[in-house]
Amino acid sequence: GVADQVMTSTDGISWVSRVTPGERYWGSVCWSPELGMFVACALSGMLSDNIMTSNNGIDWVLRTTPIGVELLNICWSPLRGRFVAIGRTETEAVVLTSSNGIDWASSVSPLLWVSGICWSPDLGIFVAVAGSEAGNQLITSADGLSWTVRTIPAANGWASVVWSPEIGIFVAVAYSPTSAQVMTSPDGINWTLRTTPAGGWQSVCWAPERGLFAAV
């Protein structure tokens, strides 16, 4: 849709379309309890307004970024009081950060392409994974500003990463069509490849009430 690219639900069953301020390929959204704010980011060309914010999920405002960038994913760190969004320009991967969702700063990522990011409140680190199937594919950061490249066991096109506080483990999934498309880590630095029944995974989440990871 051109102007109804958000939908909201109070129960996950019944959904209502909401009007958005710009037509974008909105691909990721997160919530900050501390700020009472949703932030969404878009993969829509090298635009300088590929972010929008909302305090209620209904009324949205476009926000300006310091550079034109395609954004793939975003997360919030309550400890750092910071949103971190990952994406790319025409020449390099970038990281955008903001303490209020409105004013953004940019820095260069050491990865060629960053596709997934999560925050571990227990370890106090961000972990980001790359979707490219060559070169460096995982970075970590304590503040979202300075990043360190980590060695991983396979270059599989990693798409998504999540942290489980209850188990104390990161889980990352990849989209390459092989049978080893999960890797795990207790610290974000040392990773172990795991066997999966199939390949092609795009996203993973953790449900503490179920004690279950789910990947699609």
Z-matrix of the N, CA and C atoms (Angstrom, degrees):
N
C 1 1.463
C 2 1.512 1 111.46
N 3 1.330 2 116.37 1 155.02
C 4 1.462 3 121.16 2 -178.21
C 5 1.520 4 110.94 3 -79.46
N 6 1.316 5 118.24 4 -43.29
C 7 1.456 6 120.48 5 -172.04
C 8 1.524 7 113.78 6 -126.66
N 9 1.315 8 118.15 7 9.04
C 10 1.465 9 120.31 8 -179.31
C 11 1.519 10 110.07 9 -128.65
N 12 1.323 11 115.68 10 60.97
C 13 1.458 12 121.04 11 -172.48
C 14 1.519 13 113.67 12 -100.11
N 15 1.312 14 117.06 13 15.13
C 16 1.459 15 122.32 14 171.13
C 17 1.518 16 108.01 15 -125.77
N 18 1.325 17 117.05 16 142.69
C 19 1.457 18 120.04 17 169.20
C 20 1.516 19 108.50 18 -132.47
N 21 1.329 20 115.85 19 147.25
C 22 1.460 21 121.38 20 -178.07
C 23 1.518 22 110.12 21 -127.97
N 24 1.337 23 114.53 22 156.33
C 25 1.452 24 120.84 23 179.53
C 26 1.520 25 109.55 24 -152.41
N 27 1.311 26 117.42 25 141.25
C 28 1.465 27 121.79 26 175.56
C 29 1.513 28 112.58 27 -91.08
N 30 1.339 29 117.39 28 -11.62
C 31 1.458 30 119.77 29 -178.06
C 32 1.525 31 113.69 30 -134.51
N 33 1.334 32 118.33 31 -0.98
C 34 1.462 33 121.81 32 -178.95
C 35 1.512 34 113.85 33 79.55
N 36 1.323 35 117.06 34 -2.42
C 37 1.470 36 121.49 35 -177.16
C 38 1.531 37 110.96 36 -107.75
N 39 1.320 38 116.33 37 -51.31
C 40 1.469 39 121.69 38 179.66
C 41 1.522 40 108.99 39 -100.41
N 42 1.343 41 116.06 40 128.85
C 43 1.458 42 121.25 41 -173.59
C 44 1.528 43 111.39 42 -122.35
N 45 1.348 44 115.12 43 148.22
C 46 1.465 45 122.42 44 179.91
C 47 1.525 46 108.54 45 -126.81
N 48 1.339 47 117.32 46 130.59
C 49 1.464 48 121.84 47 176.08
C 50 1.522 49 110.31 48 -72.91
N 51 1.326 50 116.04 49 142.38
C 52 1.462 51 122.33 50 178.36
C 53 1.524 52 109.67 51 -123.36
N 54 1.304 53 115.70 52 148.09
C 55 1.465 54 121.65 53 -179.10
C 56 1.523 55 109.65 54 -78.39
N 57 1.328 56 116.30 55 135.50
C 58 1.454 57 122.05 56 177.71
C 59 1.519 58 110.13 57 -110.94
N 60 1.333 59 117.46 58 154.59
C 61 1.466 60 120.39 59 -175.84
C 62 1.518 61 114.51 60 -77.62
N 63 1.326 62 118.26 61 -12.86
C 64 1.457 63 120.06 62 -179.78
C 65 1.503 64 111.20 63 -155.01
N 66 1.322 65 116.35 64 147.13
C 67 1.465 66 120.74 65 177.99
C 68 1.516 67 108.88 66 -81.14
N 69 1.323 68 116.05 67 113.21
C 70 1.458 69 122.56 68 -179.07
C 71 1.531 70 108.50 69 -139.82
N 72 1.335 71 114.98 70 166.64
C 73 1.464 72 120.29 71 169.04
C 74 1.529 73 107.67 72 -89.60
N 75 1.324 74 115.90 73 74.90
C 76 1.463 75 120.44 74 -179.58
C 77 1.518 76 109.47 75 -64.81
N 78 1.334 77 116.83 76 119.84
C 79 1.451 78 119.92 77 -171.82
C 80 1.514 79 115.55 78 -117.03
N 81 1.342 80 117.31 79 -14.53
C 82 1.457 81 119.41 80 -177.18
C 83 1.520 82 109.76 81 -152.04
N 84 1.334 83 115.56 82 145.54
C 85 1.465 84 120.87 83 178.91
C 86 1.518 85 108.50 84 -144.45
N 87 1.338 86 117.15 85 144.62
C 88 1.458 87 120.53 86 176.13
C 89 1.522 88 109.49 87 -142.45
N 90 1.319 89 116.11 88 167.32
C 91 1.460 90 123.63 89 -175.34
C 92 1.518 91 110.29 90 -123.08
N 93 1.319 92 117.04 91 136.68
C 94 1.460 93 122.36 92 171.79
C 95 1.518 94 108.96 93 -108.52
N 96 1.339 95 119.39 94 108.89
C 97 1.463 96 121.08 95 176.18
C 98 1.523 97 112.18 96 -62.32
N 99 1.343 98 116.09 97 -35.72
C 100 1.453 99 120.50 98 -176.95
C 101 1.525 100 111.97 99 -67.11
N 102 1.342 101 116.81 100 -37.50
C 103 1.465 102 121.33 101 179.92
C 104 1.521 103 112.49 102 -94.29
N 105 1.348 104 116.73 103 -13.94
C 106 1.458 105 119.81 104 -175.05
C 107 1.516 106 111.41 105 62.10
N 108 1.343 107 115.73 106 47.63
C 109 1.464 108 120.66 107 -171.35
C 110 1.517 109 111.98 108 -142.97
N 111 1.339 110 115.90 109 134.97
C 112 1.456 111 122.74 110 165.33
C 113 1.529 112 108.21 111 -88.73
N 114 1.331 113 116.90 112 143.27
C 115 1.464 114 122.28 113 169.76
C 116 1.522 115 107.97 114 -130.62
N 117 1.321 116 116.43 115 129.33
C 118 1.460 117 122.43 116 177.08
C 119 1.518 118 109.53 117 -118.21
N 120 1.331 119 116.39 118 147.44
C 121 1.462 120 120.10 119 177.98
C 122 1.524 121 109.42 120 -129.40
N 123 1.334 122 115.35 121 157.48
C 124 1.459 123 121.04 122 -170.45
C 125 1.517 124 112.58 123 -128.06
N 126 1.334 125 114.36 124 148.15
C 127 1.463 126 123.36 125 172.56
C 128 1.524 127 106.99 126 -104.05
N 129 1.327 128 115.87 127 81.25
C 130 1.475 129 121.13 128 -173.93
C 131 1.515 130 110.98 129 -139.22
N 132 1.324 131 116.97 130 73.63
C 133 1.446 132 119.02 131 179.16
C 134 1.516 133 111.73 132 65.89
N 135 1.311 134 116.98 133 -176.63
C 136 1.460 135 121.65 134 -178.46
C 137 1.525 136 110.08 135 -88.74
N 138 1.318 137 116.43 136 66.62
C 139 1.458 138 121.39 137 -177.11
C 140 1.520 139 110.68 138 -94.23
N 141 1.328 140 116.02 139 151.64
C 142 1.465 141 121.19 140 179.76
C 143 1.519 142 111.91 141 -97.33
N 144 1.330 143 117.15 142 12.21
C 145 1.468 144 120.56 143 174.76
C 146 1.528 145 109.96 144 -139.25
N 147 1.326 146 114.73 145 50.10
C 148 1.464 147 121.85 146 -179.83
C 149 1.522 148 112.17 147 -91.23
N 150 1.326 149 116.59 148 22.91
C 151 1.460 150 122.11 149 177.00
C 152 1.519 151 108.67 150 -130.34
N 153 1.335 152 116.61 151 141.03
C 154 1.459 153 120.38 152 172.41
C 155 1.523 154 108.93 153 -138.18
N 156 1.337 155 115.16 154 152.94
C 157 1.458 156 120.99 155 -176.80
C 158 1.523 157 110.45 156 -128.65
N 159 1.346 158 114.20 157 157.38
C 160 1.456 159 120.47 158 178.16
C 161 1.524 160 109.67 159 -155.80
N 162 1.315 161 116.42 160 141.37
C 163 1.463 162 120.97 161 175.93
C 164 1.522 163 112.72 162 -91.23
N 165 1.341 164 117.30 163 -12.68
C 166 1.462 165 119.82 164 -177.05
C 167 1.527 166 114.01 165 -133.08
N 168 1.329 167 117.89 166 -0.06
C 169 1.461 168 121.52 167 -178.83
C 170 1.509 169 113.64 168 79.52
N 171 1.332 170 116.75 169 -2.96
C 172 1.466 171 121.91 170 -176.86
C 173 1.526 172 111.64 171 -109.08
N 174 1.328 173 115.80 172 -47.66
C 175 1.469 174 121.63 173 -178.31
C 176 1.523 175 109.22 174 -103.30
N 177 1.333 176 116.40 175 121.88
C 178 1.449 177 121.83 176 -172.56
C 179 1.523 178 111.69 177 -120.01
N 180 1.331 179 116.17 178 148.26
C 181 1.462 180 122.97 179 -179.94
C 182 1.529 181 108.73 180 -130.18
N 183 1.344 182 117.07 181 130.94
C 184 1.458 183 121.06 182 174.57
C 185 1.521 184 110.20 183 -70.99
N 186 1.323 185 116.09 184 143.54
C 187 1.452 186 121.75 185 178.07
C 188 1.526 187 110.11 186 -121.48
N 189 1.319 188 115.76 187 148.33
C 190 1.457 189 121.79 188 -177.29
C 191 1.524 190 110.56 189 -93.28
N 192 1.323 191 116.00 190 138.51
C 193 1.457 192 121.99 191 176.15
C 194 1.523 193 109.12 192 -109.30
N 195 1.337 194 118.22 193 157.46
C 196 1.467 195 120.26 194 -175.68
C 197 1.521 196 114.60 195 -68.23
N 198 1.348 197 116.95 196 -18.14
C 199 1.458 198 121.39 197 178.46
C 200 1.516 199 108.99 198 -139.29
N 201 1.328 200 115.96 199 159.09
C 202 1.452 201 120.28 200 172.38
C 203 1.517 202 109.22 201 -76.61
N 204 1.326 203 116.59 202 126.55
C 205 1.457 204 119.95 203 -171.82
C 206 1.525 205 110.77 204 -152.52
N 207 1.331 206 116.24 205 145.90
C 208 1.461 207 122.75 206 169.28
C 209 1.525 208 107.50 207 -90.82
N 210 1.333 209 117.01 208 128.23
C 211 1.452 210 120.83 209 -176.29
C 212 1.519 211 110.75 210 -114.14
N 213 1.326 212 116.10 211 134.08
C 214 1.464 213 121.12 212 -176.18
C 215 1.517 214 113.58 213 -104.62
N 216 1.325 215 117.12 214 -33.77
C 217 1.455 216 118.27 215 -172.59
C 218 1.520 217 110.28 216 -156.73
N 219 1.347 218 115.18 217 159.70
C 220 1.458 219 120.78 218 -177.46
C 221 1.519 220 109.53 219 -150.13
N 222 1.328 221 116.55 220 148.06
C 223 1.458 222 120.74 221 173.66
C 224 1.521 223 109.72 222 -145.89
N 225 1.329 224 116.20 223 169.54
C 226 1.468 225 123.21 224 -176.78
C 227 1.520 226 109.46 225 -124.75
N 228 1.327 227 116.43 226 135.62
C 229 1.453 228 121.75 227 174.22
C 230 1.530 229 109.05 228 -112.79
N 231 1.332 230 118.76 229 111.10
C 232 1.462 231 119.80 230 177.58
C 233 1.523 232 112.67 231 -66.31
N 234 1.333 233 116.56 232 -33.50
C 235 1.464 234 119.98 233 179.98
C 236 1.529 235 111.19 234 -65.32
N 237 1.321 236 116.22 235 -42.97
C 238 1.466 237 120.32 236 179.48
C 239 1.534 238 112.38 237 -86.54
N 240 1.344 239 116.05 238 -13.22
C 241 1.462 240 119.44 239 -177.17
C 242 1.515 241 111.16 240 60.67
N 243 1.334 242 115.98 241 47.95
C 244 1.469 243 119.68 242 -169.66
C 245 1.520 244 111.78 243 -149.35
N 246 1.342 245 115.80 244 132.97
C 247 1.457 246 121.78 245 164.49
C 248 1.519 247 108.35 246 -82.60
N 249 1.334 248 116.36 247 141.94
C 250 1.464 249 121.67 248 173.18
C 251 1.523 250 108.09 249 -128.71
N 252 1.327 251 115.72 250 120.86
C 253 1.464 252 121.98 251 178.36
C 254 1.518 253 108.97 252 -115.57
N 255 1.332 254 116.04 253 142.75
C 256 1.458 255 120.46 254 -176.99
C 257 1.528 256 109.94 255 -120.65
N 258 1.335 257 115.46 256 145.24
C 259 1.457 258 119.67 257 -179.71
C 260 1.513 259 111.70 258 -174.30
N 261 1.320 260 115.74 259 -150.56
C 262 1.461 261 118.99 260 -177.76
C 263 1.521 262 110.79 261 -154.97
N 264 1.327 263 114.63 262 154.88
C 265 1.460 264 121.94 263 167.36
C 266 1.522 265 106.84 264 -99.26
N 267 1.314 266 117.24 265 -165.80
C 268 1.467 267 119.90 266 178.43
C 269 1.521 268 112.08 267 -71.73
N 270 1.342 269 116.94 268 -17.60
C 271 1.465 270 119.23 269 -173.06
C 272 1.524 271 114.54 270 -122.17
N 273 1.341 272 119.10 271 -16.63
C 274 1.456 273 119.29 272 -174.02
C 275 1.525 274 111.46 273 -158.27
N 276 1.329 275 114.70 274 160.99
C 277 1.460 276 120.29 275 173.77
C 278 1.519 277 108.90 276 -81.68
N 279 1.328 278 116.46 277 145.55
C 280 1.452 279 120.82 278 -176.76
C 281 1.533 280 110.61 279 -134.42
N 282 1.320 281 114.37 280 160.60
C 283 1.458 282 122.75 281 173.62
C 284 1.527 283 107.39 282 -124.82
N 285 1.333 284 116.58 283 129.76
C 286 1.454 285 121.58 284 174.38
C 287 1.521 286 109.03 285 -108.80
N 288 1.325 287 116.87 286 139.23
C 289 1.455 288 121.22 287 179.16
C 290 1.522 289 110.16 288 -130.66
N 291 1.338 290 114.89 289 150.58
C 292 1.458 291 120.86 290 179.20
C 293 1.519 292 109.97 291 -155.89
N 294 1.322 293 116.33 292 140.09
C 295 1.464 294 120.86 293 177.58
C 296 1.520 295 112.04 294 -93.62
N 297 1.335 296 116.77 295 -10.13
C 298 1.474 297 119.62 296 -178.04
C 299 1.523 298 114.09 297 -133.46
N 300 1.341 299 118.07 298 -0.70
C 301 1.457 300 121.94 299 -179.30
C 302 1.513 301 113.68 300 80.61
N 303 1.320 302 116.72 301 -5.95
C 304 1.468 303 121.71 302 -175.81
C 305 1.522 304 111.62 303 -109.23
N 306 1.320 305 116.18 304 -48.05
C 307 1.464 306 121.72 305 -179.44
C 308 1.525 307 109.16 306 -101.10
N 309 1.341 308 115.67 307 125.79
C 310 1.459 309 120.87 308 -172.68
C 311 1.515 310 111.79 309 -122.19
N 312 1.330 311 115.93 310 145.45
C 313 1.462 312 122.92 311 174.24
C 314 1.519 313 108.12 312 -122.44
N 315 1.330 314 116.47 313 152.70
C 316 1.462 315 120.81 314 -176.82
C 317 1.522 316 111.06 315 -120.02
N 318 1.340 317 114.76 316 151.35
C 319 1.453 318 122.07 317 172.65
C 320 1.518 319 108.10 318 -147.12
N 321 1.323 320 116.24 319 160.78
C 322 1.460 321 121.55 320 -177.13
C 323 1.524 322 109.53 321 -85.70
N 324 1.333 323 115.96 322 136.41
C 325 1.451 324 121.56 323 175.25
C 326 1.519 325 110.15 324 -89.24
N 327 1.340 326 118.18 325 145.21
C 328 1.474 327 119.74 326 176.04
C 329 1.522 328 113.39 327 -74.83
N 330 1.340 329 118.26 328 -7.20
C 331 1.457 330 121.15 329 177.55
C 332 1.525 331 110.56 330 -93.27
N 333 1.325 332 116.24 331 156.17
C 334 1.457 333 121.25 332 178.70
C 335 1.526 334 111.35 333 -76.48
N 336 1.317 335 116.58 334 -30.71
C 337 1.462 336 121.32 335 -175.52
C 338 1.515 337 107.80 336 -155.77
N 339 1.309 338 118.11 337 120.96
C 340 1.457 339 122.53 338 -177.80
C 341 1.519 340 109.06 339 -112.63
N 342 1.337 341 117.46 340 126.24
C 343 1.456 342 120.01 341 -173.35
C 344 1.519 343 114.42 342 -116.90
N 345 1.340 344 118.20 343 -29.70
C 346 1.451 345 120.69 344 -177.35
C 347 1.513 346 111.55 345 -134.60
N 348 1.336 347 116.36 346 147.30
C 349 1.460 348 120.33 347 -179.71
C 350 1.522 349 109.28 348 -148.25
N 351 1.328 350 116.42 349 147.14
C 352 1.464 351 120.80 350 172.93
C 353 1.518 352 109.06 351 -149.15
N 354 1.326 353 115.49 352 166.51
C 355 1.469 354 123.21 353 -179.71
C 356 1.520 355 108.76 354 -119.86
N 357 1.316 356 116.64 355 134.58
C 358 1.457 357 121.66 356 173.97
C 359 1.524 358 108.81 357 -105.76
N 360 1.340 359 118.80 358 108.20
C 361 1.461 360 119.88 359 178.29
C 362 1.526 361 112.66 360 -67.91
N 363 1.323 362 116.99 361 -27.38
C 364 1.463 363 120.50 362 -179.07
C 365 1.529 364 111.89 363 -71.80
N 366 1.328 365 116.22 364 -39.17
C 367 1.465 366 121.00 365 -179.46
C 368 1.520 367 112.86 366 -95.11
N 369 1.321 368 116.42 367 -16.85
C 370 1.462 369 120.41 368 -179.12
C 371 1.512 370 113.08 369 69.06
N 372 1.355 371 117.05 370 39.45
C 373 1.461 372 120.06 371 178.86
C 374 1.525 373 111.43 372 -139.09
N 375 1.325 374 114.71 373 150.78
C 376 1.451 375 122.72 374 166.59
C 377 1.527 376 108.21 375 -90.67
N 378 1.329 377 116.17 376 144.43
C 379 1.462 378 121.90 377 170.39
C 380 1.526 379 107.67 378 -125.92
N 381 1.321 380 116.27 379 129.69
C 382 1.467 381 121.21 380 177.92
C 383 1.512 382 109.30 381 -126.05
N 384 1.341 383 115.96 382 140.16
C 385 1.460 384 121.56 383 -179.27
C 386 1.522 385 110.05 384 -118.41
N 387 1.336 386 115.15 385 156.92
C 388 1.459 387 121.34 386 -176.44
C 389 1.514 388 111.15 387 -108.74
N 390 1.322 389 115.03 388 144.19
C 391 1.449 390 121.22 389 179.30
C 392 1.509 391 113.86 390 -90.24
N 393 1.336 392 118.11 391 -8.98
C 394 1.456 393 119.91 392 176.66
C 395 1.516 394 108.87 393 -72.77
N 396 1.324 395 116.64 394 150.49
C 397 1.466 396 120.21 395 -176.93
C 398 1.524 397 112.05 396 -100.52
N 399 1.333 398 115.30 397 25.64
C 400 1.456 399 119.69 398 177.62
C 401 1.519 400 108.65 399 -150.52
N 402 1.335 401 115.55 400 155.01
C 403 1.457 402 119.65 401 176.57
C 404 1.514 403 112.66 402 76.60
N 405 1.328 404 115.53 403 -163.29
C 406 1.455 405 121.76 404 -179.61
C 407 1.523 406 110.20 405 -65.60
N 408 1.332 407 116.57 406 140.21
C 409 1.457 408 119.46 407 -173.74
C 410 1.517 409 115.14 408 -132.73
N 411 1.327 410 118.71 409 0.71
C 412 1.457 411 119.51 410 178.89
C 413 1.521 412 110.20 411 -151.00
N 414 1.332 413 115.29 412 136.52
C 415 1.460 414 121.38 413 178.28
C 416 1.523 415 109.08 414 -135.14
N 417 1.332 416 115.39 415 154.07
C 418 1.461 417 121.18 416 176.74
C 419 1.521 418 109.30 417 -129.72
N 420 1.333 419 114.69 418 156.48
C 421 1.463 420 120.33 419 179.98
C 422 1.519 421 109.58 420 -154.55
N 423 1.316 422 116.63 421 141.25
C 424 1.456 423 121.19 422 175.91
C 425 1.520 424 111.95 423 -84.68
N 426 1.329 425 117.29 424 -22.53
C 427 1.469 426 120.09 425 -174.65
C 428 1.518 427 114.55 426 -127.40
N 429 1.325 428 118.56 427 -4.88
C 430 1.458 429 121.29 428 -177.28
C 431 1.512 430 113.49 429 82.21
N 432 1.315 431 116.82 430 0.41
C 433 1.466 432 121.77 431 -177.40
C 434 1.523 433 111.59 432 -109.48
N 435 1.315 434 117.25 433 -48.04
C 436 1.467 435 122.52 434 179.14
C 437 1.528 436 108.68 435 -107.35
N 438 1.336 437 115.90 436 129.77
C 439 1.461 438 120.72 437 -172.34
C 440 1.525 439 111.22 438 -121.76
N 441 1.335 440 115.54 439 147.80
C 442 1.458 441 122.58 440 178.94
C 443 1.528 442 109.68 441 -122.08
N 444 1.320 443 116.59 442 131.20
C 445 1.467 444 121.62 443 177.39
C 446 1.524 445 109.58 444 -76.05
N 447 1.344 446 115.87 445 134.95
C 448 1.462 447 121.22 446 178.88
C 449 1.525 448 110.05 447 -116.25
N 450 1.325 449 115.82 448 150.13
C 451 1.462 450 121.91 449 177.81
C 452 1.525 451 109.48 450 -83.55
N 453 1.329 452 116.05 451 133.55
C 454 1.471 453 121.19 452 178.32
C 455 1.527 454 109.25 453 -124.89
N 456 1.350 455 117.03 454 161.07
C 457 1.468 456 119.58 455 -171.70
C 458 1.517 457 116.02 456 -76.47
N 459 1.333 458 118.99 457 -15.19
C 460 1.464 459 119.81 458 -178.25
C 461 1.523 460 110.20 459 -157.07
N 462 1.340 461 115.55 460 145.50
C 463 1.468 462 121.82 461 175.76
C 464 1.525 463 108.03 462 -96.50
N 465 1.317 464 116.22 463 88.86
C 466 1.463 465 120.28 464 -170.62
C 467 1.530 466 114.66 465 -113.04
N 468 1.290 467 118.63 466 6.55
C 469 1.453 468 119.86 467 -176.39
C 470 1.524 469 110.86 468 76.85
N 471 1.314 470 116.95 469 64.64
C 472 1.463 471 122.43 470 -174.77
C 473 1.522 472 110.37 471 -73.90
N 474 1.330 473 115.15 472 130.22
C 475 1.464 474 120.26 473 -170.91
C 476 1.522 475 114.00 474 -110.46
N 477 1.337 476 117.99 475 -29.52
C 478 1.456 477 120.38 476 -172.18
C 479 1.516 478 109.71 477 -152.61
N 480 1.343 479 115.91 478 148.51
C 481 1.455 480 120.99 479 179.01
C 482 1.523 481 108.78 480 -142.50
N 483 1.338 482 116.26 481 145.23
C 484 1.464 483 121.38 482 -178.56
C 485 1.527 484 108.70 483 -143.36
N 486 1.341 485 115.61 484 155.52
C 487 1.460 486 122.22 485 178.74
C 488 1.524 487 109.45 486 -114.32
N 489 1.332 488 116.95 487 136.19
C 490 1.456 489 122.71 488 173.66
C 491 1.525 490 109.41 489 -109.77
N 492 1.343 491 118.03 490 108.73
C 493 1.465 492 120.00 491 177.37
C 494 1.528 493 112.74 492 -63.78
N 495 1.338 494 116.20 493 -35.23
C 496 1.456 495 120.19 494 -176.26
C 497 1.529 496 112.59 495 -67.31
N 498 1.329 497 116.49 496 -39.01
C 499 1.467 498 120.37 497 179.47
C 500 1.521 499 111.05 498 -93.15
N 501 1.326 500 116.36 499 -23.00
C 502 1.458 501 120.52 500 -177.88
C 503 1.507 502 112.14 501 73.21
N 504 1.344 503 115.49 502 49.97
C 505 1.454 504 119.03 503 -175.41
C 506 1.528 505 111.00 504 -150.57
N 507 1.330 506 115.41 505 141.91
C 508 1.459 507 121.92 506 167.48
C 509 1.525 508 108.68 507 -86.87
N 510 1.323 509 116.48 508 142.73
C 511 1.463 510 122.10 509 170.97
C 512 1.521 511 108.32 510 -127.35
N 513 1.343 512 116.31 511 127.71
C 514 1.460 513 122.04 512 176.05
C 515 1.518 514 109.35 513 -118.42
N 516 1.334 515 117.03 514 143.63
C 517 1.461 516 121.47 515 177.88
C 518 1.520 517 109.80 516 -122.15
N 519 1.339 518 115.67 517 153.68
C 520 1.463 519 122.06 518 -176.60
C 521 1.519 520 110.65 519 -127.43
N 522 1.339 521 114.82 520 160.44
C 523 1.461 522 119.80 521 -175.60
C 524 1.524 523 114.03 522 -102.25
N 525 1.325 524 118.75 523 -2.53
C 526 1.465 525 119.75 524 178.49
C 527 1.526 526 110.36 525 -66.12
N 528 1.330 527 118.13 526 141.07
C 529 1.470 528 121.19 527 -174.65
C 530 1.526 529 113.50 528 -81.17
N 531 1.328 530 117.20 529 63.30
C 532 1.465 531 120.83 530 174.50
C 533 1.524 532 107.94 531 -127.28
N 534 1.326 533 117.88 532 -176.59
C 535 1.458 534 121.39 533 -174.03
C 536 1.525 535 113.66 534 -100.67
N 537 1.317 536 117.37 535 14.54
C 538 1.468 537 120.53 536 177.98
C 539 1.523 538 108.02 537 -131.50
N 540 1.317 539 115.58 538 72.56
C 541 1.459 540 120.75 539 -170.80
C 542 1.521 541 113.85 540 -114.19
N 543 1.321 542 116.25 541 21.79
C 544 1.463 543 122.06 542 172.80
C 545 1.515 544 108.03 543 -131.41
N 546 1.332 545 117.19 544 139.55
C 547 1.459 546 120.37 545 167.98
C 548 1.521 547 108.13 546 -134.35
N 549 1.320 548 115.12 547 150.45
C 550 1.458 549 121.08 548 -175.99
C 551 1.522 550 110.72 549 -128.16
N 552 1.347 551 114.47 550 157.14
C 553 1.462 552 119.70 551 179.25
C 554 1.522 553 110.26 552 -154.86
N 555 1.326 554 117.60 553 137.45
C 556 1.461 555 119.80 554 176.22
C 557 1.523 556 113.53 555 -84.27
N 558 1.340 557 116.83 556 -12.29
C 559 1.462 558 119.58 557 -173.68
C 560 1.529 559 114.56 558 -136.92
N 561 1.346 560 117.54 559 -1.61
C 562 1.462 561 120.81 560 -177.69
C 563 1.507 562 113.78 561 82.71
N 564 1.319 563 116.97 562 -4.41
C 565 1.470 564 121.81 563 -176.55
C 566 1.526 565 111.20 564 -111.03
N 567 1.320 566 116.28 565 -47.52
C 568 1.465 567 122.02 566 -178.93
C 569 1.524 568 109.41 567 -101.80
N 570 1.349 569 115.78 568 120.89
C 571 1.461 570 121.35 569 -172.64
C 572 1.519 571 111.62 570 -120.42
N 573 1.341 572 115.69 571 145.79
C 574 1.452 573 122.50 572 179.33
C 575 1.523 574 109.65 573 -126.00
N 576 1.319 575 116.88 574 131.33
C 577 1.458 576 121.94 575 179.34
C 578 1.521 577 110.36 576 -76.57
N 579 1.337 578 116.87 577 139.59
C 580 1.464 579 122.36 578 179.67
C 581 1.528 580 110.16 579 -121.45
N 582 1.316 581 116.06 580 151.86
C 583 1.459 582 122.02 581 -179.78
C 584 1.519 583 110.47 582 -85.45
N 585 1.326 584 116.86 583 137.69
C 586 1.459 585 122.64 584 178.29
C 587 1.528 586 109.78 585 -123.65
N 588 1.335 587 117.57 586 156.60
C 589 1.462 588 119.96 587 -179.05
C 590 1.514 589 113.88 588 -72.91
N 591 1.334 590 117.31 589 -15.27
C 592 1.466 591 121.66 590 179.95
C 593 1.513 592 108.59 591 -160.86
N 594 1.353 593 116.45 592 171.99
C 595 1.454 594 121.55 593 178.60
C 596 1.515 595 111.47 594 -112.28
N 597 1.319 596 115.38 595 -175.09
C 598 1.452 597 120.78 596 175.41
C 599 1.512 598 114.99 597 88.58
N 600 1.332 599 118.91 598 31.41
C 601 1.463 600 122.34 599 -176.95
C 602 1.532 601 111.30 600 -84.69
N 603 1.326 602 116.61 601 138.61
C 604 1.467 603 121.56 602 -176.05
C 605 1.524 604 113.45 603 -114.56
N 606 1.341 605 117.15 604 -27.13
C 607 1.461 606 119.34 605 -175.57
C 608 1.522 607 110.04 606 -152.71
N 609 1.350 608 115.50 607 149.22
C 610 1.449 609 120.71 608 178.88
C 611 1.523 610 108.91 609 -140.72
N 612 1.331 611 116.64 610 145.33
C 613 1.466 612 120.83 611 175.28
C 614 1.519 613 109.41 612 -141.59
N 615 1.333 614 115.66 613 166.23
C 616 1.454 615 122.75 614 -177.72
C 617 1.524 616 109.49 615 -120.56
N 618 1.326 617 117.10 616 131.88
C 619 1.464 618 123.09 617 176.67
C 620 1.528 619 108.96 618 -112.88
N 621 1.334 620 118.51 619 102.38
C 622 1.468 621 119.93 620 -177.30
C 623 1.526 622 113.20 621 -64.53
N 624 1.345 623 117.21 622 -33.98
C 625 1.456 624 119.51 623 179.64
C 626 1.522 625 112.51 624 -67.16
N 627 1.324 626 116.99 625 -27.13
C 628 1.467 627 121.56 626 178.73
C 629 1.527 628 112.31 627 -97.57
N 630 1.324 629 117.07 628 -13.83
C 631 1.450 630 120.02 629 -173.80
C 632 1.506 631 111.32 630 60.50
N 633 1.348 632 116.04 631 45.16
C 634 1.463 633 120.67 632 -168.00
C 635 1.525 634 111.91 633 -144.70
N 636 1.340 635 114.94 634 131.73
C 637 1.458 636 121.04 635 165.52
C 638 1.529 637 108.02 636 -88.29
N 639 1.327 638 117.16 637 141.30
C 640 1.475 639 121.53 638 173.73
C 641 1.512 640 108.55 639 -127.59
N 642 1.326 641 116.13 640 131.31
C 643 1.466 642 122.00 641 177.91
C 644 1.517 643 109.55 642 -123.41
N 645 1.321 644 116.38 643 145.54
C 646 1.468 645 121.71 644 179.16
C 647 1.518 646 109.39 645 -125.98
